[in-house]
Amino acid sequence: MRVLPNVIHSDSTVPNQPAGVFWAVLNRLLIIGQVTILFLSEIGWPSAFFERFFPVLGDDFGVGALGVIQCL
């Protein structure tokens, strides 16, 4: 059985730490969830959900909150 050497790529976005791949994948999944929620709030479906749980994403606020959340 041949063991391949660990090759560290200098331009990789995966951190060199224990569970680095896990955190990189989790980061991408959280961004996908954030974009999905922001997209749904922009089209206004389901508006009752956003009015109750995320009021800043509801109909009473402008689109400035979308930009601030996306920048975070």
DRENDRENTOR-352833 format. One record per residue (C-alpha): x, y, z. Coordinates in nm, 2 decimals, m for minus. Layout:
<nodes>
+--------+--------+--------+
|     px |     py |     pz |
+--------+--------+--------+
|      X |      Y |      Z |
...
+--------+--------+--------+
</nodes>
This chain:
<nodes>
+--------+--------+--------+
|     px |     py |     pz |
+--------+--------+--------+
|   0.00 |   0.00 |   0.00 |
|   0.15 |   0.33 |  m0.11 |
|   0.08 |   0.64 |   0.09 |
|   0.06 |   0.96 |  m0.11 |
|   0.24 |   1.27 |   0.03 |
|   0.03 |   1.56 |   0.16 |
|   0.04 |   1.82 |  m0.10 |
|  m0.04 |   2.17 |   0.02 |
|  m0.16 |   2.40 |  m0.26 |
|  m0.08 |   2.76 |  m0.19 |
|  m0.38 |   2.90 |  m0.38 |
|  m0.64 |   2.67 |  m0.21 |
|  m0.93 |   2.83 |  m0.02 |
|  m0.94 |   2.53 |   0.22 |
|  m0.77 |   2.62 |   0.55 |
|  m0.48 |   2.41 |   0.67 |
|  m0.62 |   2.31 |   1.00 |
|  m0.80 |   2.01 |   1.15 |
|  m1.15 |   1.99 |   0.99 |
|  m1.06 |   2.26 |   0.74 |
|  m1.26 |   2.09 |   0.47 |
|  m1.56 |   2.07 |   0.70 |
|  m1.55 |   2.45 |   0.78 |
|  m1.50 |   2.53 |   0.41 |
|  m1.81 |   2.33 |   0.31 |
|  m2.01 |   2.46 |   0.60 |
|  m1.92 |   2.82 |   0.49 |
|  m2.05 |   2.75 |   0.14 |
|  m2.37 |   2.59 |   0.27 |
|  m2.44 |   2.89 |   0.50 |
|  m2.39 |   3.13 |   0.21 |
|  m2.63 |   2.93 |   0.00 |
|  m2.89 |   2.94 |   0.28 |
|  m2.83 |   3.32 |   0.32 |
|  m2.88 |   3.39 |  m0.05 |
|  m3.19 |   3.17 |  m0.06 |
|  m3.35 |   3.36 |   0.24 |
|  m3.26 |   3.70 |   0.09 |
|  m3.39 |   3.60 |  m0.25 |
|  m3.72 |   3.48 |  m0.10 |
|  m3.76 |   3.80 |   0.10 |
|  m3.70 |   4.01 |  m0.22 |
|  m3.98 |   3.83 |  m0.41 |
|  m4.20 |   3.85 |  m0.10 |
|  m4.28 |   3.49 |  m0.04 |
|  m4.38 |   3.39 |   0.23 |
|  m4.43 |   3.74 |   0.36 |
|  m4.60 |   3.63 |   0.68 |
|  m4.28 |   3.44 |   0.78 |
|  m4.06 |   3.73 |   0.72 |
|  m4.29 |   3.97 |   0.90 |
|  m4.29 |   3.75 |   1.21 |
|  m3.94 |   3.61 |   1.23 |
|  m3.73 |   3.85 |   1.02 |
|  m3.91 |   4.19 |   1.04 |
|  m3.62 |   4.38 |   0.88 |
|  m3.67 |   4.16 |   0.57 |
|  m4.05 |   4.22 |   0.56 |
|  m4.25 |   4.47 |   0.36 |
|  m4.21 |   4.76 |   0.61 |
|  m3.84 |   4.80 |   0.54 |
|  m3.65 |   4.90 |   0.23 |
|  m3.38 |   4.71 |   0.05 |
|  m3.10 |   4.86 |   0.25 |
|  m3.12 |   4.57 |   0.50 |
|  m3.06 |   4.32 |   0.22 |
|  m2.74 |   4.49 |   0.13 |
|  m2.62 |   4.51 |   0.49 |
|  m2.69 |   4.14 |   0.55 |
|  m2.52 |   4.04 |   0.23 |
|  m2.21 |   4.24 |   0.33 |
|  m2.19 |   4.05 |   0.65 |
+--------+--------+--------+
</nodes>
